Amino acid sequence: MIEGAFLKYFGIPVALTWFMSQKTFDGKKPYSFLKSQITYALRPKITYAGKAVKLHKQILNETITAVRSVNYVPDKIY
C-alpha cells in the first residue's frame, strides 16, 4: 500500500497532526467537530421532550369511500 517506513510512520502522522491543529470547523478543532458529527449520527433523531420516541408500525385496513355528486350546484357563483 504505502511504500517507505519514513513516510508511513513519520510523514503521515506529522502531516495529520499539523492539519488537525491548524483547521477549525464551526469554531471547533477537527477532533471535536468529528466527535460531534459522530454522536449526532448515532443518536435517535425523533424525540419528544428530550426522550427518544419508539415508532410502532400500524397497518390500517380501513376502506375509504369517495362519493361524487353529479347534481352539485354551489350556492354562490363566483
N, C-alpha and C positions, 0 to 999 in steps of 0.2 A: 504494500500500500504506500507508505511514505518511506523513502529510502534515506538513510543517513541518520545516525543516532543523534548528532548535534542538532539537526533540525527538529527531529521528533521529540527529544527530551529537553531541549533548551529553547529553541526558537519559537515553537508554537506556544508553550506556556508563557514565555515572556511577552509575546505579541498579544495573547489573550488577556493577560494581566494588565498590560498597558491600555488596551481597548476598554476593559471594564472600569478602569479608574478614570478615563477621560470622558466617556459618554454619559449623558443623562437623558432619561425618558420621562416626561411629565415631571421634571424636577427631582426624579429619583435616580439612584445609581442602578445600573442594569441588573444586578443580582436582586435588588429589592423589587424592581419592575417585573422581572421574570417570576419572582415568588408570588407577587400579587396576581399576575396573569394566570399562573397555575392554580392558585387557590380559587380564583373566580371560575375557572373552567371545571373544577371538581365539585364545587358546592351546588346544592339544589337551587334551581332558578325560580321555581314557583313557591312563593312564601306568602303567608298571611300573618300579620303581627309578629314578624321575625321568625316564624316557625315554618318548617317545610310542610307542604301540603302533599299528601299522597292521593293521586288521582285513581279512581276506580273506574274501569271501563264498564259502561252500562249499554246494553243493547236494547234499544226500544223497537218494539214491533207494532207500533201504532200505525194504523192506516189513516191516510189523510184524504179527505173528500173535498174536491173543489167543485163548487156549484156556480154555473154561469146562467144568468137570466137573459133570455133573448128579448124580453119586453121591457128592459130597464130604460126609464126616461128620467133624467135628472130634474130636480125641482127648479134649479136655476140654469139659465142659459148664459154662458159667459161670452 
